[in-house]
Protein backbone atom coordinates (compact mmCIF):
# COMPACT_ATOMS: atom_id res chain seq x y z
CA UNK A 1 0.00 0.00 0.00
CA UNK A 2 1.56 3.29 -1.08
CA UNK A 3 1.26 6.52 0.76
CA UNK A 4 1.33 9.79 -1.12
CA UNK A 5 2.55 13.07 0.27
CA UNK A 6 5.47 15.41 0.30
CA UNK A 7 8.82 13.70 -0.11
CA UNK A 8 10.97 13.75 3.00
CA UNK A 9 13.92 16.13 2.57
CA UNK A 10 17.29 14.43 2.29
CA UNK A 11 18.95 13.92 5.65
CA UNK A 12 22.13 15.82 6.26
CA UNK A 13 25.15 13.77 7.31
CA UNK A 14 27.57 15.37 9.73
CA UNK A 15 30.46 13.52 8.10
CA UNK A 16 29.54 14.00 4.44
CA UNK A 17 30.45 17.53 3.23
CA UNK A 18 28.53 16.94 -0.02
CA UNK A 19 25.28 16.89 1.96
CA UNK A 20 25.94 20.13 3.86
CA UNK A 21 24.40 23.49 3.09
CA UNK A 22 26.76 25.59 0.90
CA UNK A 23 27.42 28.10 3.68
CA UNK A 24 28.36 25.24 6.02
CA UNK A 25 30.83 23.86 3.47
CA UNK A 26 32.43 27.28 3.14
CA UNK A 27 32.50 27.83 6.88
CA UNK A 28 34.27 24.54 7.52
CA UNK A 29 36.58 25.06 4.54
CA UNK A 30 37.79 28.23 6.24
CA UNK A 31 38.05 26.64 9.70
CA UNK A 32 40.02 23.65 8.43
CA UNK A 33 42.37 25.62 6.19
CA UNK A 34 43.01 28.18 8.95
CA UNK A 35 43.80 25.48 11.51
CA UNK A 36 46.17 23.59 9.19
CA UNK A 37 47.86 26.68 7.73
CA UNK A 38 48.28 28.39 11.11
CA UNK A 39 49.88 25.24 12.48
CA UNK A 40 52.36 25.42 9.61
CA UNK A 41 52.85 29.18 10.09
CA UNK A 42 53.81 28.67 13.74
CA UNK A 43 56.11 25.71 13.06
CA UNK A 44 59.00 28.05 12.30
CA UNK A 45 58.52 30.63 15.06
CA UNK A 46 60.31 28.82 17.93
CA UNK A 47 63.62 28.46 16.09
CA UNK A 48 63.70 31.60 13.93
CA UNK A 49 66.42 33.25 16.10
CA UNK A 50 68.55 30.10 15.78
CA UNK A 51 68.03 30.09 12.02
CA UNK A 52 69.13 33.72 11.89
CA UNK A 53 72.31 32.77 13.75
CA UNK A 54 72.85 29.85 11.37
CA UNK A 55 72.74 32.35 8.50
CA UNK A 56 75.68 34.30 9.93
CA UNK A 57 74.23 36.68 12.55
CA UNK A 58 76.06 35.32 15.58
CA UNK A 59 75.70 38.21 18.04
CA UNK A 60 72.57 37.46 20.20
CA UNK A 61 71.42 41.10 20.26
CA UNK A 62 71.67 41.46 16.48
CA UNK A 63 69.99 38.09 16.03
CA UNK A 64 67.09 39.28 18.22
CA UNK A 65 66.84 42.49 16.16
CA UNK A 66 66.80 40.56 12.88
CA UNK A 67 64.25 38.08 14.26
CA UNK A 68 61.93 40.93 15.23
CA UNK A 69 62.27 42.45 11.77
CA UNK A 70 61.65 39.13 10.02
CA UNK A 71 58.60 38.35 12.14
CA UNK A 72 57.08 41.83 11.85
CA UNK A 73 57.63 42.72 8.20
CA UNK A 74 55.24 40.09 6.76
CA UNK A 75 52.10 40.99 8.77
CA UNK A 76 52.90 44.68 8.33
CA UNK A 77 52.92 44.43 4.54
CA UNK A 78 50.05 41.95 4.58
CA UNK A 79 47.93 44.38 6.57
CA UNK A 80 48.75 47.30 4.29
CA UNK A 81 47.93 45.34 1.13
CA UNK A 82 44.80 43.52 2.32
CA UNK A 83 42.42 46.24 1.00
CA UNK A 84 44.11 45.97 -2.41
CA UNK A 85 43.59 42.20 -2.56
CA UNK A 86 40.01 42.57 -1.30
CA UNK A 87 39.31 44.98 -4.16
CA UNK A 88 40.61 42.40 -6.66
CA UNK A 89 38.53 39.69 -4.98
CA UNK A 90 35.39 41.71 -5.59
CA UNK A 91 36.03 41.22 -9.31
CA UNK A 92 37.54 37.72 -9.39
CA UNK A 93 35.77 36.05 -6.46
CA UNK A 94 37.13 35.14 -3.04
CA UNK A 95 38.20 31.56 -3.71
CA UNK A 96 41.04 32.43 -6.17
CA UNK A 97 42.37 35.07 -3.78
CA UNK A 98 42.44 32.74 -0.76
CA UNK A 99 44.14 30.05 -2.83
CA UNK A 100 46.64 32.63 -4.09
CA UNK A 101 47.53 33.45 -0.50
CA UNK A 102 47.92 29.79 0.53
CA UNK A 103 49.93 28.79 -2.56
CA UNK A 104 52.22 31.81 -2.12
CA UNK A 105 52.95 30.61 1.40
CA UNK A 106 53.74 27.09 0.16
CA UNK A 107 56.28 28.40 -2.36
CA UNK A 108 57.88 31.10 -0.22
CA UNK A 109 58.16 29.10 3.01
CA UNK A 110 59.78 26.24 1.08
CA UNK A 111 62.29 28.66 -0.46
CA UNK A 112 63.10 29.98 3.03
CA UNK A 113 64.53 26.58 3.84
CA UNK A 114 67.01 27.01 0.96
CA UNK A 115 68.42 30.48 1.66
CA UNK A 116 72.12 30.98 2.25
CA UNK A 117 72.16 34.45 3.85
CA UNK A 118 69.98 36.72 5.95
CA UNK A 119 69.15 39.10 3.09
CA UNK A 120 67.59 36.33 1.04
CA UNK A 121 65.45 35.39 4.04
CA UNK A 122 64.36 39.02 4.48
CA UNK A 123 63.45 39.27 0.79
CA UNK A 124 61.28 36.16 1.03
CA UNK A 125 59.57 37.43 4.19
CA UNK A 126 58.81 40.68 2.34
CA UNK A 127 57.33 38.74 -0.57
CA UNK A 128 55.30 36.70 1.91
CA UNK A 129 53.80 39.92 3.23
CA UNK A 130 53.02 41.14 -0.28
CA UNK A 131 51.26 37.98 -1.46
CA UNK A 132 49.76 36.50 1.70
CA UNK A 133 47.37 38.24 4.14
CA UNK A 134 45.53 34.95 4.59
CA UNK A 135 44.17 35.51 8.11
CA UNK A 136 42.42 38.81 7.40
CA UNK A 137 41.15 37.48 4.06
CA UNK A 138 39.70 34.36 5.69
CA UNK A 139 37.92 36.54 8.24
CA UNK A 140 36.45 38.78 5.53
CA UNK A 141 35.20 35.82 3.50
CA UNK A 142 33.66 34.23 6.59
CA UNK A 143 31.73 37.45 7.29
CA UNK A 144 29.79 37.15 4.03
CA UNK A 145 29.48 33.39 3.62
CA UNK A 146 27.63 32.52 6.85
CA UNK A 147 24.10 33.69 7.77
CA UNK A 148 24.04 37.11 9.40
CA UNK A 149 22.87 35.88 12.80
CA UNK A 150 25.77 33.40 12.96
CA UNK A 151 28.60 35.79 12.13
CA UNK A 152 29.71 36.53 15.70
CA UNK A 153 29.73 32.84 16.66
CA UNK A 154 31.57 31.90 13.46
CA UNK A 155 34.21 34.57 14.09
CA UNK A 156 34.61 33.35 17.66
CA UNK A 157 35.24 29.83 16.40
CA UNK A 158 37.72 31.16 13.83
CA UNK A 159 39.62 33.12 16.49
CA UNK A 160 39.58 30.07 18.75
CA UNK A 161 41.01 27.96 15.92
CA UNK A 162 43.87 30.43 15.52
CA UNK A 163 44.64 30.37 19.24
CA UNK A 164 44.70 26.56 19.28
CA UNK A 165 47.08 26.52 16.33
CA UNK A 166 49.26 29.11 18.07
CA UNK A 167 49.43 26.85 21.12
CA UNK A 168 50.22 23.64 19.26
CA UNK A 169 52.34 24.91 16.36
CA UNK A 170 55.46 25.87 18.34
CA UNK A 171 55.44 22.52 20.14
CA UNK A 172 55.35 20.53 16.90
CA UNK A 173 57.70 22.92 15.14
CA UNK A 174 60.27 22.82 17.91
CA UNK A 175 60.12 19.04 18.00
CA UNK A 176 60.59 18.86 14.22
CA UNK A 177 63.52 21.26 14.36
CA UNK A 178 65.22 19.10 16.97
CA UNK A 179 64.44 15.90 15.05
CA UNK A 180 64.92 16.65 11.35
CA UNK A 181 66.74 20.01 11.41
CA UNK A 182 65.93 23.69 10.92
CA UNK A 183 65.83 23.79 7.12
CA UNK A 184 63.80 20.63 6.84
CA UNK A 185 61.15 22.11 9.17
CA UNK A 186 60.53 24.85 6.60
CA UNK A 187 59.86 22.12 4.04
CA UNK A 188 57.47 20.37 6.45
CA UNK A 189 55.67 23.68 6.99
CA UNK A 190 55.30 24.14 3.24
CA UNK A 191 53.97 20.60 2.84
CA UNK A 192 51.35 21.19 5.53
CA UNK A 193 50.25 24.35 3.73
CA UNK A 194 49.73 22.23 0.58
CA UNK A 195 47.22 20.22 2.62
CA UNK A 196 45.47 23.44 3.69
CA UNK A 197 45.26 24.55 0.06
CA UNK A 198 43.78 21.24 -1.09
CA UNK A 199 41.22 21.20 1.75
CA UNK A 200 40.08 24.71 0.91
CA UNK A 201 39.93 24.01 -2.83
CA UNK A 202 37.82 20.88 -2.35
CA UNK A 203 35.39 22.16 0.29
CA UNK A 204 34.80 25.80 -0.64
CA UNK A 205 31.71 26.47 -2.77
CA UNK A 206 32.60 29.42 -5.02
CA UNK A 207 29.09 29.67 -6.49
CA UNK A 208 27.52 30.20 -3.06
CA UNK A 209 30.26 32.66 -2.16
CA UNK A 210 29.54 34.78 -5.25
CA UNK A 211 25.80 34.69 -4.55
CA UNK A 212 26.27 35.58 -0.86
CA UNK A 213 28.63 38.53 -1.49
CA UNK A 214 26.49 41.70 -1.78
CA UNK A 215 27.09 43.81 -4.86
CA UNK A 216 27.55 47.56 -4.89
CA UNK A 217 28.43 50.25 -7.39
CA UNK A 218 30.69 52.41 -5.22
CA UNK A 219 34.44 51.79 -5.35
CA UNK A 220 35.99 50.71 -2.07
CA UNK A 221 38.44 53.03 -0.34
CA UNK A 222 39.44 53.82 3.23
CA UNK A 223 37.89 57.30 2.95
CA UNK A 224 34.56 55.76 1.91
CA UNK A 225 34.73 53.21 4.74
CA UNK A 226 35.51 56.00 7.23
CA UNK A 227 32.09 57.51 6.52
CA UNK A 228 30.24 54.28 7.32
CA UNK A 229 28.36 54.53 10.64
CA UNK A 230 30.54 53.26 13.47
CA UNK A 231 33.49 52.19 11.29
CA UNK A 232 36.09 54.57 12.77
CA UNK A 233 35.10 53.72 16.35
CA UNK A 234 35.35 50.00 15.62
CA UNK A 235 38.64 50.47 13.73
CA UNK A 236 40.34 52.34 16.58
CA UNK A 237 39.07 49.79 19.11
CA UNK A 238 40.17 46.75 17.09
CA UNK A 239 43.62 48.09 16.19
CA UNK A 240 44.20 49.12 19.82
CA UNK A 241 43.15 45.68 21.07
CA UNK A 242 45.44 43.97 18.55
CA UNK A 243 48.35 46.23 19.44
CA UNK A 244 48.02 45.90 23.22
CA UNK A 245 47.60 42.13 23.20
CA UNK A 246 50.74 41.61 21.10
CA UNK A 247 53.04 43.88 23.13
CA UNK A 248 53.67 41.55 26.05
CA UNK A 249 53.59 38.19 24.27
CA UNK A 250 57.20 38.25 22.98
CA UNK A 251 58.47 39.28 26.42
CA UNK A 252 56.94 36.34 28.31
CA UNK A 253 60.10 34.12 28.25
CA UNK A 254 62.23 37.03 29.48
CA UNK A 255 59.69 37.92 32.16
CA UNK A 256 59.56 34.31 33.35
CA UNK A 257 63.35 34.40 33.73
CA UNK A 258 63.12 37.76 35.51
CA UNK A 259 60.66 36.24 38.00
CA UNK A 260 63.25 33.72 39.21
CA UNK A 261 62.16 30.63 37.27
CA UNK A 262 64.68 27.75 37.67
CA UNK A 263 67.18 27.92 34.82
CA UNK A 264 66.82 24.23 33.97
CA UNK A 265 63.02 24.62 33.67
CA UNK A 266 62.98 28.00 31.95
CA UNK A 267 61.82 26.67 28.59
CA UNK A 268 59.20 24.39 30.13
CA UNK A 269 57.73 27.14 32.32
CA UNK A 270 57.72 29.68 29.48
CA UNK A 271 56.01 27.16 27.22
CA UNK A 272 53.45 26.39 29.91
CA UNK A 273 52.65 30.09 30.37
CA UNK A 274 52.23 30.62 26.61
CA UNK A 275 50.25 27.41 26.01
CA UNK A 276 47.84 27.83 28.95
CA UNK A 277 47.28 31.42 27.84
CA UNK A 278 46.51 30.33 24.27
CA UNK A 279 44.09 27.63 25.46
CA UNK A 280 42.33 30.14 27.73
CA UNK A 281 42.12 32.62 24.85
CA UNK A 282 40.64 29.93 22.58
CA UNK A 283 37.94 29.16 25.16
CA UNK A 284 37.24 32.87 25.63
CA UNK A 285 36.95 33.56 21.89
CA UNK A 286 34.49 30.73 21.34
CA UNK A 287 32.47 31.64 24.44
CA UNK A 288 32.21 35.31 23.51
CA UNK A 289 31.22 34.37 19.97
CA UNK A 290 28.30 32.36 21.33
CA UNK A 291 27.28 34.93 23.96
CA UNK A 292 27.28 37.81 21.49
CA UNK A 293 24.59 36.12 19.38
CA UNK A 294 21.96 36.92 22.01
CA UNK A 295 23.60 39.74 23.97
CA UNK A 296 24.91 43.20 23.19
CA UNK A 297 28.58 42.69 22.20
CA UNK A 298 29.40 46.27 23.21
CA UNK A 299 28.50 45.54 26.84
CA UNK A 300 30.46 42.29 26.76
CA UNK A 301 33.47 44.14 25.35
CA UNK A 302 33.38 46.70 28.16
CA UNK A 303 33.38 43.84 30.69
CA UNK A 304 36.31 42.01 29.08
CA UNK A 305 38.36 45.20 28.71
CA UNK A 306 37.81 46.01 32.37
CA UNK A 307 38.81 42.49 33.43
CA UNK A 308 41.96 42.65 31.32
CA UNK A 309 42.92 46.01 32.79
CA UNK A 310 42.50 44.74 36.36
CA UNK A 311 44.44 41.48 35.83
CA UNK A 312 47.37 43.34 34.25
CA UNK A 313 47.96 45.16 37.55
CA UNK A 314 49.05 42.04 39.54
CA UNK A 315 50.98 40.83 36.47
CA UNK A 316 52.94 44.08 36.54
CA UNK A 317 53.63 43.64 40.28
CA UNK A 318 54.34 39.87 40.19
CA UNK A 319 57.34 38.66 42.21
CA UNK A 320 57.49 34.94 41.41
CA UNK A 321 57.13 32.92 38.20
CA UNK A 322 54.27 30.80 39.54
CA UNK A 323 52.18 33.95 39.89
CA UNK A 324 52.55 34.58 36.16
CA UNK A 325 51.65 30.95 35.43
CA UNK A 326 48.36 31.57 37.24
CA UNK A 327 47.67 35.12 36.05
CA UNK A 328 48.43 34.75 32.31
CA UNK A 329 45.51 32.37 31.56
CA UNK A 330 43.28 34.51 33.79
CA UNK A 331 44.23 37.51 31.63
CA UNK A 332 43.47 35.60 28.43
CA UNK A 333 40.08 34.48 29.75
CA UNK A 334 39.16 38.18 29.63
CA UNK A 335 41.06 39.47 26.62
CA UNK A 336 40.89 36.36 24.42
CA UNK A 337 37.40 37.32 23.27
CA UNK A 338 38.09 41.02 22.66
CA UNK A 339 38.81 40.65 18.94
CA UNK A 340 35.77 38.44 18.47
CA UNK A 341 33.55 40.99 20.19
CA UNK A 342 34.95 43.86 18.10
CA UNK A 343 34.08 41.97 14.92
CA UNK A 344 30.66 41.06 16.35
CA UNK A 345 30.01 44.78 16.81
CA UNK A 346 31.12 45.40 13.22
CA UNK A 347 28.80 42.65 11.95
CA UNK A 348 25.82 44.41 13.52
CA UNK A 349 26.81 47.99 12.75
CA UNK A 350 28.10 47.90 9.16
CA UNK A 351 25.97 47.71 5.98
CA UNK A 352 25.76 44.32 4.28
CA UNK A 353 27.13 45.49 0.92
CA UNK A 354 30.30 46.80 2.59
CA UNK A 355 30.92 43.89 4.93
CA UNK A 356 33.55 42.05 2.85
CA UNK A 357 35.59 45.20 2.24
CA UNK A 358 35.15 46.50 5.79
CA UNK A 359 36.08 43.22 7.47
CA UNK A 360 39.08 42.79 5.17
CA UNK A 361 40.25 46.33 5.93
CA UNK A 362 39.73 45.88 9.67
CA UNK A 363 41.67 42.60 9.55
CA UNK A 364 44.48 44.27 7.64
CA UNK A 365 44.68 47.16 10.10
CA UNK A 366 44.69 44.68 12.98
CA UNK A 367 47.67 42.94 11.33
CA UNK A 368 49.49 46.28 11.26
CA UNK A 369 48.82 46.68 14.98
CA UNK A 370 50.11 43.14 15.56
CA UNK A 371 53.26 43.88 13.58
CA UNK A 372 54.03 47.17 15.31
CA UNK A 373 53.50 45.87 18.85
CA UNK A 374 56.73 43.81 19.28
CA UNK A 375 58.85 46.71 18.03
CA UNK A 376 57.21 49.12 20.48
CA UNK A 377 57.46 46.63 23.35
CA UNK A 378 61.15 46.11 22.66
CA UNK A 379 61.79 49.85 22.43
CA UNK A 380 59.93 50.57 25.70
CA UNK A 381 61.76 47.79 27.50
CA UNK A 382 65.11 48.97 26.18
CA UNK A 383 64.44 52.62 27.00
CA UNK A 384 63.16 52.00 30.54
CA UNK A 385 65.38 49.00 31.31
CA UNK A 386 62.32 47.39 32.89
CA UNK A 387 60.39 44.31 31.84
CA UNK A 388 57.51 45.37 34.07
CA UNK A 389 56.91 48.68 32.34
CA UNK A 390 55.14 47.36 29.25
CA UNK A 391 52.57 45.51 31.38
CA UNK A 392 51.83 48.68 33.35
CA UNK A 393 51.51 50.70 30.15
CA UNK A 394 49.14 48.08 28.73
CA UNK A 395 46.92 48.39 31.82
CA UNK A 396 46.75 52.16 31.31
CA UNK A 397 46.00 51.69 27.60
CA UNK A 398 43.18 49.30 28.45
CA UNK A 399 41.73 51.91 30.84
CA UNK A 400 41.81 54.52 28.06
CA UNK A 401 40.26 52.03 25.63
CA UNK A 402 37.41 51.31 28.07
CA UNK A 403 36.50 55.00 28.10
CA UNK A 404 36.82 55.19 24.30
CA UNK A 405 34.61 52.15 23.69
CA UNK A 406 32.01 53.33 26.21
CA UNK A 407 31.73 56.76 24.60
CA UNK A 408 32.19 56.00 20.90
CA UNK A 409 30.64 52.57 20.22
CA UNK A 410 26.85 52.45 20.15
CA UNK A 411 24.47 49.87 18.70
CA UNK A 412 20.80 50.62 18.01
CA UNK A 413 18.50 48.65 20.29
CA UNK A 414 16.84 47.10 17.27
CA UNK A 415 20.11 45.47 16.25
CA UNK A 416 20.75 43.74 19.54
CA UNK A 417 18.24 41.01 18.72
CA UNK A 418 19.48 38.56 16.09
CA UNK A 419 17.30 38.64 12.95
CA UNK A 420 15.09 35.68 12.16
CA UNK A 421 16.71 33.12 9.93
CA UNK A 422 15.73 32.91 6.28
CA UNK A 423 14.32 29.54 5.16
CA UNK A 424 17.31 28.85 2.90
CA UNK A 425 19.61 29.29 5.89
CA UNK A 426 17.83 26.96 8.29
CA UNK A 427 20.20 24.48 9.89
CA UNK A 428 19.37 21.02 8.61
CA UNK A 429 19.02 17.97 10.83
CA UNK A 430 22.39 16.38 11.52
CA UNK A 431 24.43 19.20 9.91
CA UNK A 432 27.55 20.42 11.65
CA UNK A 433 27.10 23.56 13.73
CA UNK A 434 29.41 26.50 14.16
CA UNK A 435 31.69 24.69 16.56
Buried (B, 14 or more C-beta within 10 A) or exposed (E): EEEEEEEEEEEBBEEEBEBBBBBBBBBBBBBBBBBBBBBBBBBBBBBBBEBBBBBEBEEEEEBBBBBBBBBBBBBBBBBBBBBBBBBEBBEEBBBEBBBBBBBBBBBBBBBBBEBEEBEBBBBBBBBBBBBBBBBBBBBBBBBBBBBBBBBBBBBBBBBBBBBBBBBBBBBBBBEBBEEEEBBEBBBBBBEBBBBBBBBBBEBBBBEBBEEBBEEBEEEBEEEBBEEBEBBEBBBBBBBBBBBBBBBBBBBBBEBBBBBEBEEEEBBEBBBBBBBBBBBBBBBBBBBBBBBBBEBBBBEBBBBBBBBBBBBBEBBBEBEEBEBBBBBBBBBBBBBBBBBBBBBBBBBBBBEEBBBBBBBBBBBBBBBBBBBBBBBBBBEBBEEEEBBBBBBBBBBEBBBEBBEBBBEEBEBEEEEBEBEEEEEEBEBBEEBBEBB
